[in-house]
Amino acid sequence: MSTPALTTYQQHHLGPTYDHHVGHLYPAMVRASQAHVVMLTEQELISAERGARLLRGLAELRADTAPAPAYDGSFEDTYYLMEKRLAEACGIPTSDLDVQMARSRNDLDAGVFRMLLRHQLLGVLDRVLATGRTALAKADRYADVVITGYTHRRPAQPTTIGHALAGYAEALAGEAVAYADLIDQLNVSPLGSCAFAGTDLDIAPARVAELLGFDGLVTNSYEAVAGADHLVRVGTLNAQALATGARLARTLMDWLSWNWVATPGDFTQGSSIMPQKRNPVVLEHLVSYAGAAAADAASVLNNVGAAWWEDSNNATTDVQVRLWESNDRAERFFALVGGFLAELEPLSPPTREEIVASGATTTAAADALTRHGVPFRAAHSVVGRLVRAGAPDTWTPEGVRQAAEGLTGPLDDAAVSDLIAAAVRPDLVLDRAQVDGPGGAAVRAQVRVLGGAFDAVAGRLAGVRDRLDRADEALDAVAAKVAAQ
């Protein structure tokens, strides 16, 4: 018998949506249904015999790893596919199913979405932690490699590779905490809210939440199905984190172009016409990833803002693909950043002469005078005169004293000597004691502090995974026990 032709709606919306969603939704819907049927049976809302039959059918669906069938219009979406296949597995018509008792597609979708996002964000957070630890390892190793730091794309002050990478690691540490907090915010169950107003049946939503590894319940049943703030947070956090990483990628492009660091071979492509070139295009891709994450976040915000505050496809189903793709992109982004940093090595950092000639030491020279009692603006003006007269390597004690005339009192030998040393020795930055600065000891102390921050988040992550594993074991055990009745 030939398959009926798809309607326009099926061909251009239901079919493509099914194709995008089924691989994500179907396994999670089956798992959520196992917990739901266990609860219905325990609450004696369905008989032990019916509960056992449904759980045996659900176990069969869960064990079936074959690809989902192609969309043919015989069912509306993934939700109805599951009902159709469950009825077949149980050997009953769909009219005899109890799996949807005291449950709506609304709260099922909301719960499954949270389960999927929770799983994906755990993977993203794994990558953030790994990348952060790689950045710290490189910061510690290269804490003594002096480079020119830039502001507004102009040479500014001496710093070190280690100082810059520890700075990015601190950003990652903050992002790691934000992802861990977001996972906690996501990990509450909307199941039991039904369409939005709950049910008069004596259900036990907390039991379903426990079996699925949720930490609790959404407080309000309307918010449980209408709420979308958690979806917005996923998209915007990814956009924020990738934007920060893209800024590092742009800076790394400069370092590579200036030969300060070696180009990691595993992250390059050759030229089709210029055999001498090794193009670090991965850094360009990272910037593009960040742009795509921002677009995904904007799409989510636009759809949520265009929806009513109720169950609405604009604010739920229609934004899911954007979030799944955003999470996948974020995980790949951090894998690439971490892999790139793992291979990063100094090649030809700027020489002392290059740093001095760039003018990057002049602030330190002015600060040297202030340590001898010269007001800062006067000290700044003295150094300004010196810069206009010639490069720091040409400065002499006599020239320094002449530059100070009329701006401050006579300079003693110690003040003159300190100014010249600060101007021609960018390596002095390695001795800077300021705890957040680029001094070698300071950077290594920062590495230890930030390592502790990553360890704390890793502990939280391990705790979430442990709770989820225990919930999985408990659900498997009780589902098997009920199914055996």
The 8 nearest C-alpha neighbors of each residue, nearest first, counted from 0:
[[1, 2, 3, 4, 71, 73, 72, 5],
 [0, 2, 3, 4, 71, 5, 73, 72],
 [1, 3, 4, 0, 71, 72, 5, 73],
 [4, 2, 1, 5, 72, 71, 73, 6],
 [3, 5, 2, 6, 72, 71, 1, 10],
 [6, 4, 9, 10, 72, 3, 7, 71],
 [5, 7, 9, 8, 10, 4, 72, 11],
 [6, 8, 10, 9, 11, 5, 12, 13],
 [9, 7, 6, 11, 12, 10, 13, 5],
 [8, 10, 13, 6, 14, 7, 12, 5],
 [11, 9, 7, 14, 8, 5, 12, 6],
 [10, 12, 8, 9, 7, 15, 14, 13],
 [13, 11, 15, 8, 9, 14, 16, 10],
 [12, 14, 9, 16, 15, 17, 8, 11],
 [13, 15, 17, 9, 16, 10, 12, 70],
 [16, 14, 18, 17, 12, 13, 19, 11],
 [17, 15, 19, 13, 18, 14, 12, 20],
 [16, 18, 14, 20, 15, 19, 21, 76],
 [17, 19, 15, 16, 20, 21, 14, 70],
 [20, 18, 16, 17, 21, 15, 320, 22],
 [21, 19, 17, 23, 18, 22, 24, 16],
 [20, 22, 24, 25, 23, 17, 77, 18],
 [23, 21, 20, 24, 25, 19, 67, 26],
 [22, 24, 21, 20, 25, 26, 27, 115],
 [25, 23, 21, 27, 20, 26, 22, 28],
 [24, 26, 28, 21, 27, 23, 22, 29],
 [27, 25, 29, 28, 24, 30, 61, 23],
 [26, 28, 30, 29, 24, 25, 111, 31],
 [29, 27, 31, 25, 30, 26, 24, 32],
 [28, 30, 32, 26, 27, 31, 25, 33],
 [29, 31, 27, 33, 32, 28, 26, 34],
 [30, 32, 28, 34, 33, 29, 27, 35],
 [33, 31, 35, 29, 30, 34, 28, 36],
 [32, 34, 30, 36, 35, 31, 37, 54],
 [35, 33, 37, 31, 32, 207, 36, 210],
 [34, 36, 32, 38, 33, 37, 207, 39],
 [35, 37, 39, 38, 33, 34, 32, 40],
 [38, 36, 34, 40, 35, 39, 41, 33],
 [37, 39, 41, 35, 36, 40, 42, 34],
 [40, 38, 36, 42, 44, 37, 41, 45],
 [39, 41, 43, 37, 45, 38, 42, 50],
 [40, 42, 38, 43, 39, 37, 44, 47],
 [41, 43, 39, 40, 44, 38, 202, 201],
 [44, 42, 40, 45, 41, 39, 46, 47],
 [43, 45, 39, 42, 40, 46, 201, 41],
 [46, 44, 43, 40, 39, 49, 50, 47],
 [47, 45, 49, 48, 50, 43, 40, 44],
 [46, 48, 50, 49, 40, 51, 45, 484],
 [47, 49, 51, 46, 50, 52, 484, 45],
 [50, 48, 52, 46, 51, 47, 53, 45],
 [49, 51, 47, 53, 48, 52, 40, 54],
 [52, 50, 482, 48, 54, 49, 481, 53],
 [53, 51, 49, 55, 50, 54, 48, 89],
 [52, 54, 56, 50, 55, 51, 57, 49],
 [55, 53, 57, 51, 56, 482, 52, 58],
 [56, 54, 58, 52, 53, 57, 482, 51],
 [55, 57, 88, 53, 89, 59, 54, 58],
 [56, 58, 54, 60, 59, 55, 61, 53],
 [59, 57, 61, 55, 56, 60, 54, 62],
 [60, 58, 56, 62, 57, 61, 63, 55],
 [61, 59, 57, 63, 58, 62, 56, 85],
 [62, 60, 58, 59, 63, 57, 29, 26],
 [61, 63, 59, 60, 64, 58, 57, 65],
 [62, 64, 60, 61, 65, 59, 58, 66],
 [63, 65, 62, 66, 61, 60, 67, 26],
 [64, 66, 63, 67, 68, 62, 60, 61],
 [67, 65, 68, 64, 22, 63, 69, 21],
 [66, 68, 65, 69, 21, 22, 64, 25],
 [69, 67, 66, 70, 71, 65, 80, 21],
 [68, 70, 71, 67, 18, 14, 66, 17],
 [69, 71, 14, 72, 68, 17, 18, 73],
 [72, 70, 73, 69, 5, 2, 74, 14],
 [71, 73, 74, 70, 5, 75, 9, 14],
 [74, 72, 71, 75, 70, 80, 3, 2],
 [75, 73, 72, 79, 76, 80, 71, 70],
 [74, 76, 79, 72, 73, 13, 77, 80],
 [75, 77, 78, 79, 17, 74, 80, 13],
 [78, 76, 80, 79, 21, 81, 25, 17],
 [77, 79, 81, 80, 76, 82, 104, 25],
 [80, 78, 82, 81, 77, 76, 74, 83],
 [81, 79, 77, 83, 78, 82, 74, 84],
 [80, 82, 84, 79, 78, 83, 85, 77],
 [83, 81, 79, 85, 80, 84, 86, 78],
 [82, 84, 80, 86, 81, 85, 79, 87],
 [83, 85, 87, 81, 86, 82, 88, 80],
 [86, 84, 88, 82, 87, 83, 56, 81],
 [85, 87, 89, 91, 93, 83, 84, 88],
 [86, 88, 90, 84, 85, 89, 91, 83],
 [87, 89, 56, 85, 86, 90, 84, 59],
 [90, 88, 56, 86, 87, 91, 85, 52],
 [91, 89, 87, 88, 86, 92, 85, 56],
 [90, 92, 86, 89, 87, 95, 93, 96],
 [93, 91, 94, 95, 86, 90, 96, 87],
 [92, 94, 86, 95, 96, 91, 83, 82],
 [93, 95, 92, 96, 91, 97, 86, 82],
 [96, 94, 93, 92, 91, 97, 86, 98],
 [97, 95, 93, 94, 98, 86, 92, 99],
 [96, 98, 100, 99, 95, 45, 49, 53],
 [99, 97, 100, 96, 36, 32, 53, 35],
 [98, 100, 102, 97, 101, 103, 96, 104],
 [99, 101, 97, 102, 98, 39, 103, 96],
 [102, 100, 99, 198, 193, 200, 103, 191],
 [101, 103, 193, 99, 100, 191, 106, 104],
 [104, 102, 193, 105, 194, 106, 107, 99],
 [103, 105, 107, 106, 108, 102, 194, 78],
 [106, 104, 103, 108, 194, 107, 224, 109],
 [105, 107, 109, 190, 193, 108, 103, 104],
 [106, 108, 104, 110, 109, 105, 111, 103],
 [109, 107, 111, 105, 106, 110, 104, 112],
 [110, 108, 106, 112, 107, 111, 224, 105],
 [111, 109, 107, 113, 112, 108, 189, 190],
 [110, 112, 114, 108, 113, 109, 27, 107],
 [113, 111, 109, 115, 110, 114, 108, 116],
 [112, 114, 116, 110, 111, 115, 117, 185],
 [115, 113, 111, 117, 112, 116, 110, 118],
 [116, 114, 118, 112, 117, 113, 111, 119],
 [115, 117, 119, 113, 118, 114, 120, 112],
 [118, 116, 114, 120, 115, 119, 182, 113],
 [117, 119, 115, 121, 116, 120, 114, 122],
 [120, 118, 116, 122, 121, 117, 115, 326],
 [119, 121, 123, 122, 117, 118, 116, 124],
 [120, 122, 124, 118, 119, 123, 125, 117],
 [123, 121, 125, 120, 119, 124, 126, 330],
 [124, 122, 330, 120, 126, 125, 121, 127],
 [123, 125, 127, 121, 126, 122, 120, 128],
 [124, 126, 122, 128, 123, 127, 121, 129],
 [125, 127, 129, 123, 124, 128, 333, 334],
 [128, 126, 124, 130, 129, 125, 131, 333],
 [127, 129, 131, 125, 126, 130, 124, 132],
 [128, 130, 126, 132, 131, 127, 133, 125],
 [131, 129, 337, 133, 127, 128, 132, 126],
 [130, 132, 128, 168, 134, 133, 129, 171],
 [131, 133, 135, 129, 134, 130, 136, 128],
 [132, 134, 130, 136, 135, 131, 341, 129],
 [133, 135, 131, 137, 132, 136, 164, 168],
 [136, 134, 138, 132, 133, 137, 446, 165],
 [135, 137, 133, 139, 138, 134, 132, 140],
 [136, 138, 140, 134, 135, 139, 141, 133],
 [161, 139, 137, 135, 141, 164, 136, 165],
 [138, 140, 136, 142, 137, 443, 141, 135],
 [141, 139, 137, 138, 142, 136, 161, 143],
 [142, 140, 161, 138, 144, 143, 139, 160],
 [141, 143, 161, 439, 139, 138, 144, 140],
 [142, 144, 141, 439, 145, 159, 429, 161],
 [145, 143, 159, 141, 142, 160, 146, 161],
 [144, 146, 159, 158, 143, 426, 160, 157],
 [147, 145, 159, 158, 157, 349, 348, 148],
 [148, 146, 157, 158, 156, 354, 154, 149],
 [147, 149, 156, 157, 158, 155, 154, 146],
 [150, 148, 154, 155, 153, 152, 147, 151],
 [149, 151, 152, 153, 155, 154, 148, 156],
 [150, 152, 153, 149, 154, 155, 148, 250],
 [153, 151, 150, 149, 154, 155, 148, 250],
 [152, 154, 149, 151, 150, 155, 148, 357],
 [155, 153, 149, 359, 148, 357, 147, 156],
 [154, 156, 359, 149, 148, 150, 153, 147],
 [157, 155, 359, 148, 360, 147, 158, 154],
 [158, 156, 147, 148, 146, 359, 425, 360],
 [157, 159, 146, 148, 437, 145, 147, 156],
 [160, 158, 145, 162, 146, 161, 144, 142],
 [159, 161, 163, 162, 144, 141, 164, 142],
 [138, 160, 162, 142, 141, 164, 159, 163],
 [161, 163, 159, 437, 165, 160, 164, 442],
 [162, 164, 166, 160, 161, 165, 159, 167],
 [165, 163, 167, 161, 166, 138, 162, 134],
 [164, 166, 168, 162, 167, 138, 163, 135],
 [167, 165, 163, 169, 164, 168, 162, 170],
 [166, 168, 170, 164, 169, 165, 171, 163],
 [169, 167, 165, 171, 131, 166, 170, 134],
 [168, 170, 172, 166, 171, 167, 165, 173],
 [169, 171, 167, 173, 168, 172, 174, 166],
 [172, 170, 174, 168, 169, 173, 131, 175],
 [173, 171, 169, 175, 174, 170, 168, 453],
 [172, 174, 170, 176, 171, 175, 177, 169],
 [173, 175, 171, 177, 172, 176, 178, 170],
 [174, 176, 172, 178, 177, 173, 171, 179],
 [177, 175, 179, 173, 174, 178, 180, 456],
 [176, 178, 174, 180, 175, 179, 181, 173],
 [179, 177, 181, 175, 180, 176, 174, 182],
 [180, 178, 176, 182, 181, 177, 175, 183],
 [181, 179, 183, 177, 178, 182, 176, 184],
 [180, 182, 184, 178, 183, 179, 177, 185],
 [181, 183, 185, 179, 184, 180, 117, 186],
 [182, 184, 180, 186, 181, 185, 179, 187],
 [185, 183, 181, 182, 186, 180, 187, 229],
 [186, 184, 182, 183, 187, 113, 181, 229],
 [185, 187, 213, 183, 184, 214, 182, 188],
 [188, 186, 216, 215, 213, 214, 217, 185],
 [187, 189, 216, 190, 208, 217, 213, 110],
 [188, 190, 223, 217, 110, 106, 192, 216],
 [191, 189, 106, 188, 192, 110, 107, 204],
 [190, 192, 204, 193, 197, 189, 102, 106],
 [191, 193, 197, 220, 195, 190, 106, 189],
 [194, 192, 103, 102, 197, 106, 191, 195],
 [193, 195, 103, 105, 196, 192, 106, 197],
 [196, 194, 221, 192, 193, 220, 197, 224],
 [197, 195, 220, 192, 194, 221, 193, 198],
 [196, 198, 192, 193, 195, 191, 220, 194],
 [197, 199, 200, 101, 196, 193, 192, 191],
 [200, 198, 201, 197, 202, 101, 196, 193],
 [199, 201, 198, 202, 101, 44, 197, 100],
 [202, 200, 199, 203, 42, 44, 198, 39],
 [201, 203, 200, 204, 42, 39, 38, 191],
 [202, 204, 206, 205, 38, 201, 207, 42],
 [205, 203, 191, 207, 206, 202, 208, 190],
 [204, 206, 208, 207, 203, 209, 216, 215],
 [207, 205, 209, 204, 208, 203, 210, 38],
 [208, 206, 204, 210, 209, 34, 205, 35],
 [207, 209, 213, 205, 211, 206, 210, 188],
 [208, 210, 206, 212, 207, 211, 213, 205],
 [209, 211, 470, 207, 474, 208, 212, 34],
 [212, 210, 208, 209, 213, 470, 207, 34],
 [213, 211, 467, 470, 209, 210, 466, 208],
 [214, 212, 208, 186, 187, 215, 211, 209],
 [213, 215, 187, 186, 212, 209, 208, 216],
 [216, 214, 187, 213, 188, 208, 205, 217],
 [217, 215, 188, 187, 218, 189, 205, 208],
 [216, 218, 189, 187, 223, 188, 219, 215],
 [217, 219, 216, 220, 223, 222, 189, 215],
 [218, 220, 222, 221, 217, 223, 192, 216],
 [219, 221, 192, 223, 195, 222, 196, 197],
 [222, 220, 195, 223, 219, 224, 225, 196],
 [223, 221, 226, 225, 219, 224, 220, 217],
 [222, 224, 189, 220, 221, 217, 226, 225],
 [223, 225, 222, 310, 106, 221, 226, 109],
 [226, 224, 309, 310, 222, 221, 223, 308],
 [227, 225, 222, 224, 223, 228, 308, 229],
 [226, 228, 230, 229, 314, 231, 225, 303],
 [229, 227, 231, 230, 226, 232, 303, 233],
 [230, 228, 232, 231, 227, 185, 233, 184],
 [231, 229, 227, 233, 228, 232, 234, 322],
 [230, 232, 228, 234, 229, 233, 235, 299],
 [233, 231, 229, 235, 230, 234, 236, 228],
 [234, 232, 230, 236, 231, 235, 237, 229],
 [233, 235, 296, 231, 237, 232, 236, 322],
 [234, 236, 238, 232, 296, 237, 233, 239],
 [237, 235, 239, 238, 233, 234, 232, 240],
 [236, 238, 240, 234, 235, 239, 241, 233],
 [237, 239, 292, 293, 235, 241, 236, 240],
 [240, 238, 236, 242, 237, 241, 235, 243],
 [241, 239, 237, 243, 242, 238, 236, 244],
 [240, 242, 289, 244, 238, 243, 239, 245],
 [241, 243, 245, 239, 289, 244, 240, 238],
 [244, 242, 246, 240, 241, 245, 239, 247],
 [243, 245, 241, 247, 246, 242, 248, 240],
 [246, 244, 286, 248, 242, 247, 243, 285],
 [245, 247, 249, 243, 248, 244, 242, 250],
 [246, 248, 250, 244, 245, 249, 251, 243],
 [247, 249, 245, 251, 282, 246, 250, 252],
 [250, 248, 252, 246, 247, 251, 245, 253],
 [251, 249, 247, 253, 252, 248, 254, 246],
 [250, 252, 254, 248, 253, 249, 247, 255],
 [253, 251, 249, 255, 250, 254, 256, 248],
 [254, 252, 256, 250, 251, 255, 257, 249],
 [253, 255, 251, 259, 257, 252, 256, 260],
 [254, 256, 258, 252, 253, 257, 260, 259],
 [255, 257, 253, 258, 254, 252, 259, 251],
 [256, 258, 254, 255, 259, 253, 260, 347],
 [259, 257, 255, 260, 256, 347, 254, 346],
 [258, 260, 348, 347, 254, 346, 257, 345],
 [261, 259, 345, 346, 258, 344, 255, 254],
 [262, 260, 346, 344, 345, 263, 258, 255],
 [261, 263, 264, 255, 260, 279, 343, 267],
 [264, 262, 265, 266, 342, 261, 343, 339],
 [263, 265, 266, 267, 262, 277, 279, 268],
 [266, 264, 263, 267, 339, 268, 342, 262],
 [267, 265, 264, 263, 279, 281, 339, 268],
 [268, 266, 279, 278, 264, 265, 277, 280],
 [267, 269, 278, 277, 279, 280, 270, 266],
 [270, 268, 277, 278, 276, 271, 267, 274],
 [269, 271, 273, 272, 276, 274, 268, 277],
 [270, 272, 273, 269, 274, 276, 268, 275],
 [271, 273, 270, 274, 269, 276, 275, 277],
 [274, 272, 270, 275, 276, 271, 269, 277],
 [275, 273, 276, 270, 272, 269, 271, 277],
 [276, 274, 273, 277, 270, 269, 272, 278],
 [277, 275, 274, 273, 270, 269, 278, 268],
 [278, 276, 269, 267, 268, 279, 275, 270],
 [277, 279, 267, 268, 280, 269, 276, 270],
 [280, 278, 267, 281, 266, 282, 277, 268],
 [279, 281, 283, 282, 278, 267, 284, 268],
 [280, 282, 284, 283, 279, 266, 285, 267],
 [283, 281, 285, 280, 248, 284, 279, 286],
 [282, 284, 280, 286, 281, 285, 287, 248],
 [283, 285, 281, 287, 282, 286, 288, 280],
 [286, 284, 288, 282, 287, 283, 245, 281],
 [285, 287, 245, 289, 283, 284, 288, 290],
 [286, 288, 284, 290, 285, 289, 291, 283],
 [289, 287, 285, 291, 290, 286, 284, 292],
 [290, 288, 241, 292, 286, 242, 287, 291],
 [289, 291, 287, 293, 288, 292, 294, 286],
 [290, 292, 294, 288, 293, 289, 295, 287],
 [293, 291, 238, 295, 289, 294, 290, 325],
 [292, 294, 238, 296, 290, 291, 295, 297],
 [293, 295, 291, 297, 292, 296, 298, 290],
 [296, 294, 292, 298, 297, 293, 321, 291],
 [295, 297, 234, 293, 299, 235, 298, 294],
 [298, 296, 294, 300, 295, 299, 301, 293],
 [297, 299, 295, 301, 296, 300, 294, 302],
 [300, 298, 296, 302, 297, 301, 318, 303],
 [301, 299, 297, 303, 298, 302, 304, 296],
 [300, 302, 298, 304, 299, 303, 297, 305],
 [303, 301, 305, 313, 299, 304, 300, 314],
 [302, 304, 314, 300, 306, 305, 301, 299],
 [303, 305, 301, 302, 306, 300, 314, 307],
 [304, 306, 302, 303, 301, 307, 313, 314],
 [307, 305, 303, 304, 313, 314, 311, 302],
 [306, 308, 309, 311, 305, 310, 304, 303],
 [309, 307, 225, 306, 310, 226, 311, 314],
 [308, 310, 225, 307, 311, 224, 221, 226],
 [309, 311, 225, 224, 312, 308, 105, 315],
 [312, 310, 313, 314, 309, 315, 306, 307],
 [311, 313, 316, 315, 314, 317, 310, 306],
 [314, 312, 302, 317, 311, 306, 315, 303],
 [313, 315, 303, 312, 311, 302, 306, 227],
 [316, 314, 312, 317, 318, 313, 311, 319],
 [317, 315, 312, 319, 318, 314, 313, 108],
 [316, 318, 313, 312, 319, 315, 314, 320],
 [319, 317, 321, 316, 299, 320, 315, 314],
 [318, 320, 322, 321, 316, 317, 323, 315],
 [321, 319, 323, 322, 318, 324, 317, 19],
 [320, 322, 324, 319, 318, 295, 323, 325],
 [323, 321, 325, 319, 324, 320, 326, 234],
 [324, 322, 320, 326, 325, 321, 319, 327],
 [323, 325, 327, 321, 322, 326, 328, 320],
 [324, 326, 322, 328, 323, 327, 292, 321],
 [327, 325, 329, 323, 328, 324, 322, 330],
 [326, 328, 324, 330, 329, 325, 323, 331],
 [327, 329, 325, 331, 326, 330, 332, 324],
 [330, 328, 332, 326, 331, 327, 325, 333],
 [329, 331, 123, 327, 332, 328, 333, 126],
 [332, 330, 334, 328, 329, 333, 335, 327],
 [333, 331, 329, 335, 330, 334, 328, 336],
 [332, 334, 336, 335, 330, 331, 126, 337],
 [333, 335, 331, 337, 332, 336, 126, 338],
 [336, 334, 338, 332, 333, 337, 339, 331],
 [337, 335, 333, 339, 338, 334, 340, 332],
 [338, 336, 130, 340, 334, 339, 335, 333],
 [337, 339, 335, 341, 336, 340, 334, 342],
 [338, 340, 336, 341, 337, 342, 335, 343],
 [341, 339, 343, 337, 342, 338, 336, 134],
 [340, 342, 338, 339, 343, 337, 133, 137],
 [343, 341, 340, 339, 263, 344, 338, 262],
 [342, 344, 340, 341, 339, 263, 261, 260],
 [345, 343, 260, 261, 346, 342, 262, 263],
 [346, 344, 260, 259, 261, 347, 348, 343],
 [345, 347, 260, 261, 259, 258, 348, 344],
 [348, 346, 259, 258, 345, 349, 260, 350],
 [347, 349, 259, 346, 146, 350, 345, 260],
 [350, 348, 353, 146, 354, 347, 351, 259],
 [349, 351, 353, 352, 354, 348, 347, 146],
 [350, 352, 354, 353, 355, 425, 349, 424],
 [351, 353, 355, 350, 354, 356, 349, 423],
 [354, 352, 356, 350, 355, 351, 349, 357],
 [355, 353, 357, 351, 356, 352, 147, 359],
 [354, 356, 352, 357, 353, 358, 423, 360],
 [357, 355, 353, 358, 354, 352, 390, 391],
 [358, 356, 354, 355, 359, 353, 154, 360],
 [359, 357, 356, 360, 355, 361, 354, 154],
 [358, 360, 156, 155, 357, 154, 361, 157],
 [361, 359, 422, 363, 358, 362, 156, 355],
 [360, 362, 364, 363, 359, 358, 422, 365],
 [363, 361, 365, 364, 360, 366, 359, 156],
 [362, 364, 366, 361, 360, 365, 421, 367],
 [365, 363, 418, 361, 421, 422, 367, 362],
 [366, 364, 378, 362, 367, 379, 368, 363],
 [367, 365, 363, 369, 368, 364, 362, 370],
 [368, 366, 364, 418, 365, 370, 369, 417],
 [367, 369, 371, 370, 366, 365, 373, 378],
 [368, 370, 373, 366, 372, 371, 367, 375],
 [369, 371, 368, 367, 372, 366, 373, 414],
 [372, 370, 369, 368, 373, 414, 367, 413],
 [371, 373, 369, 370, 374, 368, 375, 414],
 [372, 374, 369, 368, 371, 378, 375, 377],
 [375, 373, 377, 376, 369, 378, 372, 368],
 [374, 376, 378, 377, 369, 379, 373, 365],
 [377, 375, 379, 378, 374, 380, 373, 381],
 [376, 378, 380, 374, 379, 375, 406, 381],
 [377, 379, 375, 381, 365, 376, 380, 368],
 [378, 380, 376, 382, 365, 377, 381, 375],
 [379, 381, 383, 377, 378, 382, 376, 384],
 [382, 380, 378, 384, 403, 383, 402, 379],
 [381, 383, 385, 379, 384, 380, 365, 386],
 [382, 384, 380, 386, 381, 385, 379, 387],
 [385, 383, 387, 381, 382, 386, 402, 380],
 [384, 386, 382, 388, 383, 387, 402, 389],
 [387, 385, 383, 389, 388, 384, 390, 382],
 [386, 388, 384, 385, 389, 383, 390, 382],
 [389, 387, 385, 386, 384, 390, 394, 383],
 [388, 390, 386, 387, 393, 385, 391, 394],
 [389, 391, 392, 393, 386, 356, 394, 388],
 [392, 390, 394, 393, 422, 423, 389, 355],
 [391, 393, 390, 394, 423, 355, 422, 356],
 [394, 392, 391, 390, 389, 395, 388, 398],
 [395, 393, 391, 392, 398, 399, 396, 419],
 [394, 396, 398, 397, 399, 393, 419, 392],
 [397, 395, 399, 398, 415, 400, 394, 416],
 [396, 398, 400, 395, 399, 401, 394, 402],
 [397, 399, 395, 401, 396, 400, 402, 394],
 [398, 400, 396, 402, 397, 401, 395, 403],
 [401, 399, 403, 397, 402, 398, 396, 410],
 [400, 402, 398, 404, 403, 399, 397, 396],
 [401, 403, 399, 400, 381, 404, 384, 398],
 [404, 402, 400, 381, 401, 406, 407, 405],
 [405, 403, 401, 406, 402, 407, 400, 408],
 [404, 406, 407, 403, 408, 402, 401, 409],
 [407, 405, 403, 404, 377, 408, 381, 380],
 [408, 406, 405, 403, 404, 377, 409, 373],
 [407, 409, 410, 406, 404, 403, 405, 373],
 [410, 408, 411, 407, 400, 403, 404, 405],
 [411, 409, 414, 408, 415, 400, 412, 403],
 [410, 412, 414, 413, 415, 409, 416, 371],
 [411, 413, 415, 414, 416, 410, 396, 417],
 [412, 414, 416, 415, 411, 417, 410, 371],
 [415, 413, 417, 416, 411, 412, 368, 371],
 [416, 414, 412, 418, 413, 417, 396, 419],
 [415, 417, 413, 419, 414, 418, 412, 420],
 [418, 416, 420, 414, 415, 419, 367, 413],
 [417, 419, 364, 367, 415, 421, 416, 420],
 [418, 420, 422, 416, 421, 417, 423, 415],
 [421, 419, 417, 422, 423, 418, 424, 416],
 [420, 422, 364, 418, 419, 424, 363, 423],
 [421, 423, 419, 364, 360, 420, 361, 391],
 [422, 424, 420, 421, 355, 392, 391, 419],
 [425, 423, 426, 421, 420, 427, 422, 351],
 [426, 424, 427, 428, 157, 360, 423, 351],
 [427, 425, 428, 424, 429, 145, 351, 430],
 [428, 426, 429, 425, 430, 424, 431, 421],
 [427, 429, 426, 431, 430, 438, 425, 437],
 [428, 430, 438, 439, 427, 431, 426, 437],
 [431, 429, 438, 428, 427, 432, 439, 440],
 [432, 430, 438, 428, 429, 433, 437, 436],
 [431, 433, 434, 430, 438, 441, 436, 440],
 [434, 432, 436, 435, 431, 441, 438, 437],
 [435, 433, 441, 436, 432, 445, 444, 442],
 [436, 434, 433, 441, 437, 445, 442, 438],
 [435, 437, 433, 434, 438, 441, 442, 431],
 [438, 436, 162, 158, 442, 159, 439, 429],
 [439, 437, 429, 431, 441, 430, 440, 436],
 [438, 440, 429, 142, 442, 441, 143, 437],
 [439, 441, 443, 442, 438, 444, 432, 430],
 [442, 440, 438, 444, 434, 439, 443, 445],
 [441, 443, 445, 439, 444, 440, 437, 162],
 [444, 442, 446, 440, 445, 441, 139, 439],
 [443, 445, 441, 447, 446, 442, 440, 448],
 [446, 444, 442, 448, 443, 447, 449, 441],
 [447, 445, 443, 449, 444, 448, 135, 450],
 [448, 446, 450, 444, 445, 449, 451, 443],
 [449, 447, 445, 451, 450, 446, 444, 452],
 [450, 448, 452, 451, 446, 447, 445, 453],
 [449, 451, 447, 453, 452, 448, 446, 454],
 [450, 452, 454, 449, 448, 453, 455, 447],
 [453, 451, 449, 455, 450, 454, 172, 456],
 [452, 454, 450, 456, 455, 451, 457, 172],
 [453, 455, 451, 457, 452, 456, 458, 450],
 [456, 454, 458, 452, 453, 457, 451, 459],
 [457, 455, 459, 453, 458, 454, 460, 176],
 [456, 458, 460, 454, 459, 455, 453, 461],
 [459, 457, 461, 455, 456, 460, 454, 462],
 [458, 460, 456, 462, 457, 461, 463, 455],
 [461, 459, 457, 463, 462, 458, 456, 464],
 [460, 462, 458, 464, 459, 463, 465, 457],
 [461, 463, 459, 465, 460, 464, 458, 466],
 [464, 462, 460, 466, 465, 461, 467, 459],
 [465, 463, 467, 461, 466, 462, 468, 460],
 [464, 466, 462, 468, 463, 467, 461, 469],
 [467, 465, 469, 463, 464, 468, 470, 212],
 [466, 468, 212, 470, 464, 465, 469, 471],
 [469, 467, 471, 465, 470, 466, 464, 472],
 [470, 468, 472, 466, 471, 467, 473, 465],
 [469, 471, 467, 473, 212, 210, 468, 472],
 [472, 470, 468, 474, 469, 473, 475, 467],
 [471, 473, 469, 475, 470, 474, 476, 468],
 [472, 474, 470, 476, 471, 475, 469, 477],
 [475, 473, 471, 477, 210, 476, 472, 478],
 [476, 474, 472, 478, 473, 477, 479, 471],
 [475, 477, 473, 479, 474, 478, 472, 480],
 [476, 478, 480, 474, 479, 475, 481, 473],
 [479, 477, 481, 475, 480, 476, 474, 482],
 [480, 478, 482, 476, 477, 481, 475, 483],
 [479, 481, 477, 483, 478, 482, 476, 484],
 [480, 482, 478, 483, 51, 484, 479, 477],
 [483, 481, 51, 479, 54, 480, 484, 55],
 [482, 484, 480, 481, 479, 51, 55, 478],
 [483, 481, 482, 51, 48, 47, 480, 50]]
